Amino acid sequence: MVHLTDEEFGKLRGESVRRFTWRAENISISVISYGAIIQSIRVPDKNGVTYDVVLGFDDLESYVNRNEPHLGGTIGRCANRIGGASFKIDGTTYQVPKNVGSDHLHGGIIGFDQVNWKSTVDGNKVIFSYLSKDGEEGYPGNLITNVTYEVKDNAIYIDFVSITDKKTVVNLTNHSYFNLAGHDAGAQGLFDHVISINADKITETTSESIPTGRLLDVGGTPFDLRTPTRLGDVMAKDELLFDDNFCVSTFGCTGLNFISRVSHPNGRYLEVYSNQPGVQLYTSYYLPAPEEAALIGKGGVGYRRHGAFCLETQNYPDAVHHRDFPDAVLKPGDIYTHKVVFKFGVAKSGGPQVTNV
């Protein structure tokens, strides 16, 4: 049995920001209407100790004013990068904000994780809705988006759905920062994770993380995560690892595809399933370096470099500029659909096999 509660998390310009919490025997998850952000995920380890495994903040003010890393947020209209911060649709050039060098990142100056979404409860589901108006952050078209959260079977089911009245670029994702050792476990907790990703290629990028259009085989490289690999072992070879788009090997198959499995010696594991062609593995290099002031998160904890990992299911970055990438343009009359499942569990002897969702 899953119990859902609704409470006020704060006010934004006089408007109530809601926090929804699902509680079940082995999982507790909180999502706030501001940014449709996953604020907390509490799951047990093999000793029955329950702890929060996502980075975040305790108060609304911190999300509004200090969440530059997009902790837990719903990212849009376009997650990841658009090279040159512009694109063409039917011969018309659209300029979007340059908020990372000369490029565009995660929807611009005010992305979808920086607005308060309308919320509706439907049984065990919460539906967050947002109208992004024509011209917002430079994007064409009035875009209506619903993000539905549901918790069942120790998993978070997230469905993104968008429609538009004008051709536009859409690529949504959830940007949760996970650390199965606990949100406060830092880099050492991250290094002990063992990860596998269902991908035999990555998108090659420039030094500014803009795809070149080439897909590179992962075999014989640090990106070969097709078999379980301890993060600390591979990251010791290059501290910049990882911030890369992995091309899902089974994309195009019917239904949800297995994307990744991550486990920790404490027994906690996370499995990710999605219908998207790519997943961005990011190990938080751009959180504050050890010599810098930490980002203060929940419980006064200081978050720093390599303190968590992200698995952002997505279309390929900069897809609007590459004909051979999956199409990033949503047309009137079509529906953008993106499904992702984050499934948690506790490993028994030998560890569990990949489960169906």
N, C-alpha and C positions, 0 to 999 in steps of 0.2 A: 504494500500500500504506500502510495506517495501522497504527501500532504503539502499543499501549496498555500503560502501566505503572501499577503500584500501589505506593505507598510511604506510610510514616507521616508525617503533617504535625505531629503533636503529640498530647498527651493531654488529655482533658477529664474531670475527676473520675475519673481512672483508666481511662477508656475511650479507645481509640485513635481518632484522627481521621485518615482516609485522604485522600491526594491521588492523583487519577487524572489521568494526562497522556496525551493523544493526540498523536502526532507523525506528520506526513506531509511531503511534499516542500515544500509552500507554507503550512503552518499547524501551529501547536502550541498546544494548549489544555489548561489544568489546571482541574479542579473538585475541591473538597474536600467531604468528607461533612458537615462542620459547616455547617449552613444550606443544603446543596446549592448552594454558592456557586461561581460562575465566578471563579477566582482570577487567571487569566492567559490572554491570547490574543495570540499572536505571529504576525504576518503581514508579508510583504514589501511594500515600496513599488516604484515604477516603476524604481528603480535597484538593486533586489534587496536593499535594506537591510531586515532583519527586526527588528521592534520590538514591544514589548508595547503594546496599544491599549486596555486596560481598567484603570481605577483599582482599587487593592486594597492588600493588605498582604503582607509577607513571612513573617509568623508568626501562629500561632493566637491568641496572647494579644491581639494587636491586633484580630483579628476579634471576639473574645469581649468585650473591654472598651472598644473605641473605634469600633466600626462603627455609629455612630448614623445615618449616611446610607444604611445597608443596601447597601453596595457589593457588587454581584454576586449578591445573595441571592435565594433562592426565597421569595417573599412570600405569606403566608397566615395564617389562613384567608381573610381578605378583604383583598386589596390595595386601596390607595387609601383613601378616607374613607367612614365611616358617620356621617351627621349626628346630633348629639345622643348619640352613643355608645350607641344602643339601637335595637331593631327588634322588630316583632311578627311571629309566625308562628302562624296559627290562633288568634289572640286572646291568646296568651301573649307577654308582654314579656320580652325578654332584654337585660340591661345588660352592655355590654362596656367595657373600660377607656377612660377619657378621657385619651388620651396626646398630643393636639394640641389645645390649648384645651379646648373643651367637646365635642370630637368624637373619633372613633376612627380611627386610621391604621395601615395595614399590619399588621393582625393583633393589635395591642396591645402590652403590656409585653414579653412573650416570644413573638414571632412565629415563624413557621416557619424564618426565617433565623437563629434563635438556639438551635437544637437540633441535636444530632448525629444524622444520619439513618443507618439501616442501609443497607448497600450490597452489591450483588450484581453480579458481572460476567457478562455473557452475550455472548460473542464480542466484537464491537466496541462493545457497549453497556454502560453502567453504570446500574443501576436503584437509585435511592435511595428508601427506604420509611420512612414515619413514621405512627404512630398518635397522633392528637390525641384525647384522651379527652373524654368527655361533660363539659361544664362548663369545659374549658380556655379561659382568657381570656373566659369568659362565654358561649361558643358552645354550643348544644345538639348532642347526638349524638356518638357515637364515629365519627370520620372517619379512614378509611385512605387515604393518598395515596402514589402512586408517581410519581416524577419520573425519566424516562429520558433520558439524554444519549447521543447518538451523533454521531460526527464522520465525515463523508465528503464528497467533492467540494468541499473548502474551505468547508464549512458545518457549523454546529452545529445538530443537530435535537433539540429539547426537547419531550417529551410529558408533560403533567400528566394524571393520572387519579385521581379520588377517588370513593369510595363512602361512604355513611353509613347508620346504623341509625335516625336520627331526622331530620326536616326541619331543615336548617341552611343558613346562608349560606356560599357558596364563591365565591371569585374569586382565582385564583392568577396570579402573574406572575414573570418574572425581572427583577431590578433592576440589570442591569449598567450601568456608567457608561463610555461609549465616548469616545475621542478618537483619531481616525485619524491625527493628527499624532504620536501617542505619548502614553502616560499622563502624562508629565511636561510636556506642551506648554502647558498652562494655557489661559487665556482667549483669547489671541491665536491659538493653534492651533485652538480651537473656532470662532472667528469666521470662519475661512477655509473652513469646511465649507459645501458646497452640499447642500441637502436638498429632497426632494419627499415629500409624504404623500398617499396616496390617500383623501382625505376632503373632502367639500364642506360639512360641518357640524362644529361643536364643541358640547359641552355647556356652556350658560351656567352660571356659578357665582356665589356670593356672594363677599364679600371674604374669607371664611374657606374658600374653595375647595369649598363644598358646592353641588352642582347645584340649580338652581331647578326643573328639570323641562323647561325650554325648550331647544330645539336652535337654534343660530344659524348662518345661512349665513356661510361664510368669505369669500365674494366681496367685494372692496373693503376687506378688513381685513388686518392683519398675519398673520392665521391662514390666509390663502390660500396654501398651500404646494403647490398642485396642479401647479405648474410649478416647476422647479428654482430655488431661492432661496438666496442667500448668507446664512448666519445672522447674520454681523456687520452686514449692511446693515439687516436688519429689527430686530435687537435694539438697534441704536443709537437707535431711536425710543422704546424702553421697556425699561429694564434688567430689569424683572420678567418679561419674556418669556424662556422659556416654562415653564409648568407646567399643561398643559391636556389634556383628553381630546378627541381627534379621533375622529369617528364614521366608520368605514370605509365608503366609498361602495358597495363590492361585497359587503358582509356578506350572507350567506345563499346566496351562490353555492357550488356544490359544490367541496369540497376546500379547499386553501389559497388565500388571497387575497394579492395584492401589497399590502403596507402602506406601505413607505417605501424610499427609496434615498438614501443619504448618501455624498458623495464629498469627497476632499481634493485640493488641487493636487499632492500628492506621488504621486498615482495610486491610493492605496488607496480602495476603496469598500466599503460595506456595504449589502446588500439584506435587507429583513425581510419575511417571509411568515407568515401566521397564519390561524386559523379564528375569531378573536375579533372582536366588533363594534367594539371601540375600541382606541386606542393613546394612552398618555400620553407626550407629548413634554415632557421636563424638561431644562432646561439648567443645572441645578446652582446656582441662585441662592442656595440655603441652605447651600452649603459656605461656609467662613469667608470673610468680607469681607477686602479687601486690608489693612485696618488691624488685623485680628485675627490671632491665632496660627493658622498653617496646620494642617491635618490632615496629619500626617506619614504618608506611604504607602510604597509599595515603593521601595527604594533610597534612603530618606531624603528623598524628594521631598515638597515641601509642596503639598498640594491646596487650591485656593481657588475662590472664586465663579466660575462659568461655565467651570470647568476640564474639563467633559465634558458629553455629552448622554446621555439615556436614552430608549429607545423601549420602553415597557412595554405589551405587548399585554394586553388585559383586557376585562372587562365594563365598562359605564359606572360611574363612581363613584356610590356611594349608591343603587345600583339597587334595593335592597330597599325603598326609600321611594317609588319612582316606577313606577306601573303601566305607563306607556308605554315604559319602558326594558326591555331584555332581562331575563328572569327571573334572579334571583340565588339562588334557593332550590333546593337539591338535595334530592330526595326519596329515601327508601329504595327500592331497586330500580332507581333511575336511576344513570347514570354520568356524572360530570363529565369532559369531555375538552377539553383545551386544547393545541393544537399551535402551536409557533413555530419558525421557521428563521431563523438569522442566517447569511447567506451573504457571504463575503468574496471580493474579487478585486482585480485591478490594471487600471486603465483603460488602454486603448490609444488610438490617435489617434481623437478624436471621442467616446470613451467607449463602453462596451458598452450594448446594449439590455437591458431587464429579462429575466432568464432564467427558465426553468421549473424547478420543484423537485418 
